[in-house]
Amino acid sequence: MGINVEKQNLDQMAEYQHGSVVSKSLLAKKSGNITLFAFDKGEGLSEHTAPFDAYVQILDGQADITISGNVHTLTAGEMIIMPANEPHALKGVEAFKMLLVMIKSE
């Protein structure tokens, strides 16, 4: 996958779809990934763990992000770090878009 060196508008790169979660990989490397998501209201990801720290930035809308049983409500412009190996889940309080950056470590 080549890197696009032209400027892009994140808001236009993933559109909301009714009853769905849309994802678009922006960068995939051995050292980590950057993925753009668009979640419809009420959609989300069920509880899971990941072996990497993950940075989540809300670009639009509002989401509940649960990390180790603690709920954090985030809105556009806010971010949170989901620590490696901690259970986490996401759910759209309203339709929301987020940028997920996973940093892989050895």
C-alpha positions in Angstrom: 0.0 0.0 0.0 1.5 3.3 -1.1 1.3 6.5 1.0 -0.9 9.2 -0.5 1.1 12.4 -0.3 -1.7 14.7 -1.3 -3.7 16.4 1.4 -7.0 14.7 2.3 -10.2 15.7 4.1 -10.8 13.0 6.8 -14.5 13.9 7.0 -15.0 13.1 3.3 -13.0 9.8 3.4 -15.6 7.7 5.2 -19.3 8.4 4.9 -21.9 7.2 7.4 -24.0 4.3 6.3 -27.3 3.4 8.0 -26.9 0.6 10.5 -23.3 0.1 9.7 -19.7 0.6 10.7 -17.5 1.8 7.8 -13.7 1.6 8.1 -10.9 2.8 5.8 -7.3 1.9 6.3 -5.2 5.0 5.8 -1.8 3.4 6.7 -0.8 -0.1 7.5 2.8 -0.9 8.5 4.5 -3.5 10.7 5.0 -0.7 13.3 1.3 0.3 13.4 -1.9 1.2 11.7 -4.1 4.3 11.1 -7.7 3.6 10.4 -10.7 6.0 9.9 -14.1 4.8 11.1 -17.6 6.0 10.6 -20.2 4.5 13.0 -24.0 5.0 12.7 -25.9 5.9 15.9 -26.1 2.8 18.2 -23.4 0.9 16.3 -20.0 0.0 17.8 -17.4 -2.6 18.6 -18.1 -5.2 21.3 -15.6 -5.6 24.1 -12.2 -7.0 23.1 -8.6 -6.5 23.8 -5.6 -5.6 21.6 -1.9 -6.2 22.2 -1.1 -2.6 21.3 -1.7 0.8 22.8 -4.4 2.6 20.7 -5.0 6.3 20.3 -8.6 7.3 19.5 -9.6 10.7 18.3 -13.3 11.6 17.8 -13.7 13.7 14.6 -17.5 14.0 14.6 -20.4 13.1 16.8 -20.3 11.4 20.2 -19.2 8.0 21.5 -19.1 6.0 24.7 -15.7 4.3 25.0 -15.5 1.7 27.8 -12.1 0.8 29.0 -11.7 -1.8 31.8 -15.3 -1.2 32.8 -15.1 2.6 33.0 -17.2 4.5 30.5 -15.8 7.7 28.9 -18.1 9.8 26.7 -16.1 11.6 24.0 -17.2 14.2 21.5 -15.6 15.8 18.4 -12.1 17.0 19.1 -11.5 14.8 22.2 -9.2 11.8 22.4 -8.3 8.9 24.6 -5.6 6.3 24.9 -6.8 2.6 25.1 -3.9 0.8 26.9 -2.7 -2.5 25.5 -4.3 -5.7 26.8 -7.1 -3.8 28.6 -10.7 -4.7 27.6 -12.4 -2.0 25.7 -15.6 -1.4 23.7 -17.1 1.5 21.6 -20.7 2.6 21.0 -22.2 5.5 19.2 -24.3 7.7 21.4 -24.9 9.4 18.1 -23.3 8.8 14.7 -19.6 9.4 15.1 -16.3 9.3 13.2 -13.0 8.4 14.7 -9.4 8.1 13.9 -7.7 5.0 15.4 -3.9 4.9 15.6 -2.4 1.6 16.9 1.3 1.6 17.8 2.8 -1.8 17.8 5.7 -2.6 20.1 8.0 -5.5 20.4 
